[in-house]
């Protein structure tokens, strides 16, 4: 499987994961917090707000998956978003502010993806644009 095809599936999976998580964050922020071992949030709108961002990034990841070579400039925003989220939760966990279950989810949905996404971005950046038909075939 070539890099473009592999990256297409990677970004599609990433989009679906984001959408699934975002739906619960927006629809039931208190339940989402409790599911990961935290208390119901004092300000559920913040969980909803972050859920909206998670959903939006899922949309961007899907957009990238539609043509990973043409959208390769957006790849860096995927690993940047995952690094920011991962760092915020990791620091919160280290300070005793975030539950272990949330830290586990962040490892699975953010930290393990970062090096893979950087690799894909570099690989796509080094690639040549595949031959594409321009105009009607004579």
C-alpha positions as protocol buffer text, in pm:
chain_id: "A"
residue {
  index: 1
  type: UNK
  ca { x: 0 y: 0 z: 0 }
}
residue {
  index: 2
  type: UNK
  ca { x: 149 y: 336 z: -99 }
}
residue {
  index: 3
  type: UNK
  ca { x: 179 y: 634 z: 135 }
}
residue {
  index: 4
  type: UNK
  ca { x: -120 y: 819 z: -11 }
}
residue {
  index: 5
  type: UNK
  ca { x: -354 y: 524 z: 23 }
}
residue {
  index: 6
  type: UNK
  ca { x: -233 y: 445 z: 375 }
}
residue {
  index: 7
  type: UNK
  ca { x: -263 y: 812 z: 475 }
}
residue {
  index: 8
  type: UNK
  ca { x: -617 y: 826 z: 335 }
}
residue {
  index: 9
  type: UNK
  ca { x: -728 y: 550 z: 572 }
}
residue {
  index: 10
  type: UNK
  ca { x: -532 y: 698 z: 861 }
}
residue {
  index: 11
  type: UNK
  ca { x: -708 y: 1033 z: 825 }
}
residue {
  index: 12
  type: UNK
  ca { x: -1049 y: 874 z: 779 }
}
residue {
  index: 13
  type: UNK
  ca { x: -1003 y: 671 z: 1098 }
}
residue {
  index: 14
  type: UNK
  ca { x: -886 y: 983 z: 1277 }
}
residue {
  index: 15
  type: UNK
  ca { x: -1195 y: 1175 z: 1161 }
}
residue {
  index: 16
  type: UNK
  ca { x: -1434 y: 902 z: 1277 }
}
residue {
  index: 17
  type: UNK
  ca { x: -1266 y: 879 z: 1619 }
}
residue {
  index: 18
  type: UNK
  ca { x: -1296 y: 1256 z: 1659 }
}
residue {
  index: 19
  type: UNK
  ca { x: -1662 y: 1260 z: 1556 }
}
residue {
  index: 20
  type: UNK
  ca { x: -1758 y: 978 z: 1792 }
}
residue {
  index: 21
  type: UNK
  ca { x: -1586 y: 1143 z: 2089 }
}
residue {
  index: 22
  type: UNK
  ca { x: -1723 y: 1486 z: 2000 }
}
residue {
  index: 23
  type: UNK
  ca { x: -2084 y: 1372 z: 1985 }
}
residue {
  index: 24
  type: UNK
  ca { x: -2079 y: 1258 z: 2348 }
}
residue {
  index: 25
  type: UNK
  ca { x: -1887 y: 1567 z: 2459 }
}
residue {
  index: 26
  type: UNK
  ca { x: -2149 y: 1796 z: 2305 }
}
residue {
  index: 27
  type: UNK
  ca { x: -2460 y: 1594 z: 2390 }
}
residue {
  index: 28
  type: UNK
  ca { x: -2365 y: 1493 z: 2746 }
}
residue {
  index: 29
  type: UNK
  ca { x: -2059 y: 1677 z: 2881 }
}
residue {
  index: 30
  type: UNK
  ca { x: -2127 y: 1567 z: 3239 }
}
residue {
  index: 31
  type: UNK
  ca { x: -2166 y: 1204 z: 3141 }
}
residue {
  index: 32
  type: UNK
  ca { x: -1849 y: 1219 z: 2934 }
}
residue {
  index: 33
  type: UNK
  ca { x: -1652 y: 1353 z: 3232 }
}
residue {
  index: 34
  type: UNK
  ca { x: -1794 y: 1089 z: 3465 }
}
residue {
  index: 35
  type: UNK
  ca { x: -1722 y: 814 z: 3210 }
}
residue {
  index: 36
  type: UNK
  ca { x: -1352 y: 896 z: 3240 }
}
residue {
  index: 37
  type: UNK
  ca { x: -1354 y: 912 z: 3620 }
}
residue {
  index: 38
  type: UNK
  ca { x: -1390 y: 1285 z: 3666 }
}
residue {
  index: 39
  type: UNK
  ca { x: -1661 y: 1480 z: 3842 }
}
residue {
  index: 40
  type: UNK
  ca { x: -1939 y: 1647 z: 3647 }
}
residue {
  index: 41
  type: UNK
  ca { x: -1790 y: 1972 z: 3516 }
}
residue {
  index: 42
  type: UNK
  ca { x: -1872 y: 2304 z: 3685 }
}
residue {
  index: 43
  type: UNK
  ca { x: -1882 y: 2461 z: 3340 }
}
residue {
  index: 44
  type: UNK
  ca { x: -2021 y: 2204 z: 3095 }
}
residue {
  index: 45
  type: UNK
  ca { x: -2012 y: 2459 z: 2814 }
}
residue {
  index: 46
  type: UNK
  ca { x: -1631 y: 2429 z: 2813 }
}
residue {
  index: 47
  type: UNK
  ca { x: -1658 y: 2055 z: 2748 }
}
residue {
  index: 48
  type: UNK
  ca { x: -1914 y: 2128 z: 2474 }
}
residue {
  index: 49
  type: UNK
  ca { x: -1684 y: 2395 z: 2328 }
}
residue {
  index: 50
  type: UNK
  ca { x: -1389 y: 2156 z: 2318 }
}
residue {
  index: 51
  type: UNK
  ca { x: -1623 y: 1890 z: 2172 }
}
residue {
  index: 52
  type: UNK
  ca { x: -1707 y: 2135 z: 1895 }
}
residue {
  index: 53
  type: UNK
  ca { x: -1337 y: 2181 z: 1823 }
}
residue {
  index: 54
  type: UNK
  ca { x: -1285 y: 1804 z: 1824 }
}
residue {
  index: 55
  type: UNK
  ca { x: -1573 y: 1769 z: 1575 }
}
residue {
  index: 56
  type: UNK
  ca { x: -1431 y: 2048 z: 1356 }
}
residue {
  index: 57
  type: UNK
  ca { x: -1088 y: 1884 z: 1350 }
}
residue {
  index: 58
  type: UNK
  ca { x: -1260 y: 1559 z: 1252 }
}
residue {
  index: 59
  type: UNK
  ca { x: -1408 y: 1743 z: 954 }
}
residue {
  index: 60
  type: UNK
  ca { x: -1064 y: 1872 z: 861 }
}
residue {
  index: 61
  type: UNK
  ca { x: -915 y: 1522 z: 892 }
}
residue {
  index: 62
  type: UNK
  ca { x: -1186 y: 1390 z: 658 }
}
residue {
  index: 63
  type: UNK
  ca { x: -1113 y: 1671 z: 412 }
}
residue {
  index: 64
  type: UNK
  ca { x: -746 y: 1572 z: 415 }
}
residue {
  index: 65
  type: UNK
  ca { x: -843 y: 1208 z: 356 }
}
residue {
  index: 66
  type: UNK
  ca { x: -1024 y: 1303 z: 35 }
}
residue {
  index: 67
  type: UNK
  ca { x: -692 y: 1402 z: -130 }
}
residue {
  index: 68
  type: UNK
  ca { x: -398 y: 1364 z: 106 }
}
residue {
  index: 69
  type: UNK
  ca { x: -142 y: 1485 z: -144 }
}
residue {
  index: 70
  type: UNK
  ca { x: -330 y: 1803 z: -236 }
}
residue {
  index: 71
  type: UNK
  ca { x: -418 y: 1869 z: 130 }
}
residue {
  index: 72
  type: UNK
  ca { x: -76 y: 1774 z: 269 }
}
residue {
  index: 73
  type: UNK
  ca { x: -23 y: 2127 z: 407 }
}
residue {
  index: 74
  type: UNK
  ca { x: -306 y: 2055 z: 655 }
}
residue {
  index: 75
  type: UNK
  ca { x: -137 y: 1742 z: 793 }
}
residue {
  index: 76
  type: UNK
  ca { x: 72 y: 1947 z: 1035 }
}
residue {
  index: 77
  type: UNK
  ca { x: -243 y: 2083 z: 1199 }
}
residue {
  index: 78
  type: UNK
  ca { x: -346 y: 1730 z: 1284 }
}
residue {
  index: 79
  type: UNK
  ca { x: -35 y: 1654 z: 1487 }
}
residue {
  index: 80
  type: UNK
  ca { x: -26 y: 2009 z: 1629 }
}
residue {
  index: 81
  type: UNK
  ca { x: -385 y: 1968 z: 1759 }
}
residue {
  index: 82
  type: UNK
  ca { x: -304 y: 1628 z: 1906 }
}
residue {
  index: 83
  type: UNK
  ca { x: 12 y: 1762 z: 2071 }
}
residue {
  index: 84
  type: UNK
  ca { x: -172 y: 2058 z: 2228 }
}
residue {
  index: 85
  type: UNK
  ca { x: -454 y: 1839 z: 2357 }
}
residue {
  index: 86
  type: UNK
  ca { x: -213 y: 1570 z: 2473 }
}
residue {
  index: 87
  type: UNK
  ca { x: 10 y: 1820 z: 2652 }
}
residue {
  index: 88
  type: UNK
  ca { x: -282 y: 1990 z: 2827 }
}
residue {
  index: 89
  type: UNK
  ca { x: -425 y: 1663 z: 2954 }
}
residue {
  index: 90
  type: UNK
  ca { x: -83 y: 1519 z: 3042 }
}
residue {
  index: 91
  type: UNK
  ca { x: 2 y: 1829 z: 3248 }
}
residue {
  index: 92
  type: UNK
  ca { x: -342 y: 1812 z: 3411 }
}
residue {
  index: 93
  type: UNK
  ca { x: -293 y: 1445 z: 3493 }
}
residue {
  index: 94
  type: UNK
  ca { x: 56 y: 1509 z: 3634 }
}
residue {
  index: 95
  type: UNK
  ca { x: -88 y: 1784 z: 3855 }
}
residue {
  index: 96
  type: UNK
  ca { x: -367 y: 1556 z: 3978 }
}
residue {
  index: 97
  type: UNK
  ca { x: -633 y: 1751 z: 3788 }
}
residue {
  index: 98
  type: UNK
  ca { x: -722 y: 1487 z: 3528 }
}
residue {
  index: 99
  type: UNK
  ca { x: -824 y: 1125 z: 3594 }
}
residue {
  index: 100
  type: UNK
  ca { x: -609 y: 832 z: 3483 }
}
residue {
  index: 101
  type: UNK
  ca { x: -879 y: 704 z: 3245 }
}
residue {
  index: 102
  type: UNK
  ca { x: -870 y: 1034 z: 3057 }
}
residue {
  index: 103
  type: UNK
  ca { x: -492 y: 1014 z: 3040 }
}
residue {
  index: 104
  type: UNK
  ca { x: -524 y: 663 z: 2895 }
}
residue {
  index: 105
  type: UNK
  ca { x: -765 y: 786 z: 2630 }
}
residue {
  index: 106
  type: UNK
  ca { x: -529 y: 1071 z: 2542 }
}
residue {
  index: 107
  type: UNK
  ca { x: -242 y: 827 z: 2497 }
}
residue {
  index: 108
  type: UNK
  ca { x: -457 y: 619 z: 2260 }
}
residue {
  index: 109
  type: UNK
  ca { x: -619 y: 906 z: 2068 }
}
residue {
  index: 110
  type: UNK
  ca { x: -337 y: 1162 z: 2066 }
}
residue {
  index: 111
  type: UNK
  ca { x: 13 y: 1063 z: 2175 }
}
residue {
  index: 112
  type: UNK
  ca { x: 47 y: 743 z: 1970 }
}
residue {
  index: 113
  type: UNK
  ca { x: -76 y: 929 z: 1662 }
}
residue {
  index: 114
  type: UNK
  ca { x: 169 y: 1222 z: 1677 }
}
residue {
  index: 115
  type: UNK
  ca { x: 483 y: 1043 z: 1546 }
}
residue {
  index: 116
  type: UNK
  ca { x: 278 y: 862 z: 1281 }
}
residue {
  index: 117
  type: UNK
  ca { x: 124 y: 1187 z: 1161 }
}
residue {
  index: 118
  type: UNK
  ca { x: 462 y: 1361 z: 1150 }
}
residue {
  index: 119
  type: UNK
  ca { x: 597 y: 1069 z: 946 }
}
residue {
  index: 120
  type: UNK
  ca { x: 304 y: 1088 z: 703 }
}
residue {
  index: 121
  type: UNK
  ca { x: 347 y: 1464 z: 666 }
}
residue {
  index: 122
  type: UNK
  ca { x: 716 y: 1425 z: 588 }
}
residue {
  index: 123
  type: UNK
  ca { x: 652 y: 1136 z: 347 }
}
residue {
  index: 124
  type: UNK
  ca { x: 384 y: 1330 z: 160 }
}
residue {
  index: 125
  type: UNK
  ca { x: 606 y: 1639 z: 154 }
}
residue {
  index: 126
  type: UNK
  ca { x: 884 y: 1439 z: -14 }
}
residue {
  index: 127
  type: UNK
  ca { x: 652 y: 1275 z: -264 }
}
residue {
  index: 128
  type: UNK
  ca { x: 593 y: 1379 z: -618 }
}
residue {
  index: 129
  type: UNK
  ca { x: 242 y: 1465 z: -717 }
}
residue {
  index: 130
  type: UNK
  ca { x: 92 y: 1162 z: -889 }
}
residue {
  index: 131
  type: UNK
  ca { x: 11 y: 1188 z: -1258 }
}
residue {
  index: 132
  type: UNK
  ca { x: -344 y: 1311 z: -1307 }
}
residue {
  index: 133
  type: UNK
  ca { x: -543 y: 1352 z: -1622 }
}
residue {
  index: 134
  type: UNK
  ca { x: -591 y: 1712 z: -1727 }
}
residue {
  index: 135
  type: UNK
  ca { x: -892 y: 1767 z: -1943 }
}
residue {
  index: 136
  type: UNK
  ca { x: -1070 y: 1510 z: -2156 }
}
residue {
  index: 137
  type: UNK
  ca { x: -882 y: 1212 z: -2287 }
}
residue {
  index: 138
  type: UNK
  ca { x: -848 y: 1231 z: -2666 }
}
